[in-house]
Amino acid sequence: MDVVSICTAVLHSPWLPLALVVLVALDAPFPMLPSETILMTGYAAAFADGDVGAVALLVLAALLGCVLGDLLVHALGRSSTRLVARHVDRAGPVAQCVTATMLTRPLVALVAARFVPSGRLVSTAVAGRVGLPVRRFVPCSLASSSAWGVYMLVAGLLLGPVVAESPLVGLAVGAGMAAVTASAFGIYYRLRVRRLRREAVAAEPATAYFVAA
């Protein structure tokens, strides 16, 4: 069996939604897993076949996997587990921006971070670190998961004709689209951190004045 046949069999497998629940959930603590590419291409294959039922199952699988993975990392963040602490400490601008906005605007922090490389891990771990209650975290997780799921769905719809011609090309294009999106949000976070730093520097003279007075 050649590679194309294997890819076709995987994308049309009835076990794909269940596998994606596990893969998307594990992608939270292990962001190197290719959940985005596989989900996007799975949507594309379903759209190419006109299989509405398969699309609906993938939507549910993606949402369930996202929320389960987010809750897992939130719990790990609360317990200061080294598995996530190392990634948060290395995240630099993303971690700084997420931490600065998590308690005041958790929805914004979680939605925007979802599209940055390792941003899902960092944002959900920070939510646990700062003690964001589960009752506030779950609705934000659902919103950020839905936003990511809609992007995957639209991308899969656009990729449908490509996957119909060649599943391998569809996988490559899907990986490229995910990389472009991640780069765009990464630039946004760097600009956001610079702005926060400028605001902090501008506030320092006023603070010093009141202390001196």
N, C-alpha and C positions, 0 to 999 in steps of 0.2 A: 504494500500500500504506500503510495507516494505522499509527500507532505501536504499537497492540496487536498487529497482525499481525507487525510487525518483532520485537517482544519475544518473541512466541511462537516465531517462526522461530529466533531466537538461542538460546532456552532449550532447544529440541529439536534443535539442530544436532549432527550427529555430530562436528563439530570443536570443540565446546565444551570437552571435557576437555583437549585439547591447548592450546587458547587459555588455559585456566585455569592450566595448568602455567606458561606464560610470564607470565601476569598476576600470579599469586601470587608467583612468583620475583622479578619486578620490583617488587612491592609492598614488598619488604624495603628497598631503597635509596630507593624513591619511594613513601612511605606514603600519598600522596594518591590512589592508584589505588583504584578501587572493587571490589577483589577479594572482600572479605567479602560485600558485598551481592549480587554476581553469583553467587558460590558458593552462598550461602544460598538464593537464588531458584532456582538450578539444581537443588539438592537438592529444593526444594519441588515443582518441575515434575516431576521424576522420580518422587517419591512420589505425586503426584497421578495420574500415568499408571500407577502400579504397576510401573514399569520397574526391576527389581532390578539388571539389568546396568548401566544408566546410573548408578545410585547407586554401584555398586562402582567404575566408572571415575572418577567424581568424587572418591571417597575417595582413590584412588591418585593422581589428578592434584593434589589439594590437598596430600597428603603430600610428593610429589616436588617440587612447586613450593616448598613451605615450606623443605625441607632445602637445595635448590639456592640459594634466595635467602639463607638464613642463612649458608651457606658463603661466598657472595659478599661479604656485609657483614663477616663475620669476617675475611676476607682484606683488605678495605678498611680495617678497624679496625687491623689489624696494620701496615699501611703508612701509617697516619695520613693517609689521603686527606681532602682538604678537604670532599668530598661528604658524608661521614658525620661528620667532626669538628665541623662547624658545628651539626648537629642535636644531637649529644651535649652540646655546650657550652650549648645553649639549653634542654636538657631539664629543668634545675633539679632538683626533688625526685626525679624518676624516675631521672635519671642518678646522683645521690648515693646513692640506695638500692641501685641495681643494682651500682654500683662497690663499695659496702661489703660486699656479700654474694657477689660473683661468684666469687672464688677459694675461699671456704669452702663456699658452697652454690650452685653454678652452676645446678643444676636448679631450685631455688626462684626464683632471679633470672630465669631465662629463661621459665619457665612463667607466673609472675605478670605479667611485663612484656608478654607476648604479647597481652594483652587491653587494654592502655593505648594511646591514640593515639600513634603513633611509637615505642611501647615495644619493638616487635620490632627496629626499626632501632637504637635506643639500646642495648638489651641485647646484641645480637649484635656491634655495634661495640665496646662496652666489653669483651666477651669477647676480642676480638682485641687491643685495647689493652693489657689486663693480661696478655696472653700465655697465655690458657687454651689448652692443647694441643688439637689437632684430635681426638685420640683420646678426650678428655673432652668436647669440645664436641659432637661428632656425636650421642652417645646423649642428651645433654640437649636437643639440637635436635629429635631424633625424639620425645622425650617431650612437649616443649612444642608441637610441631606436631600431635601426636596429640590433646592436650588441646583445642587450638583446633579441630581437625577434628571432634572429637566434639561440641563446642558448635555448630558450623555444621550438623552432621548433625541434631542434635536440633531446632535452630531451623528447619531446612528441613522436618522432619517435621511440626512444628506449623504451618508456613506452607502446607503442601500444599493444604488446602481453600481457602485464600485465593487462591493462585495459580491453582487450577483455575477459580475464578470470574473473576479479573482479574489478569493478569500485572503490570500497572502498580501495582495496589494492593499486590501481593506485594512488589515492589521497594521501595515506600515503607515498608512495615512492616518489611522486612528491614533497611533503612537505619536505621530507628528503633531496632530491637533492638540493632544493632551500636553505636549511639551510647550507649544506656543501659548496656550492658556496659562500654564504654570509660570512661564517667563513674564507674561504681562502682569499677573498679580504680584509676582516677586518685585517688579519695578515699582508697582503701587506701594508696596510695603516699605521699600527703601525711601521713597519720597515722603511717605507718612512719618517715618522715624525722623528724618531730617527736619520736618516741620515741627514735630514735638520737641526736638532739641532746641530749635530756634526759639520756640515759645518759652522753654524753660530758662534759656539764657536771658531772654528779654525780661523775665519776671524776677531775676536775681537782684538787679539794682533796686527795684522797688521794695523787695523784702529786706535788703540790707539797710535801706533808708529808715524803715519803720523800726528795725531792731536798734539802730543807732539813736533814733529819737527817744 
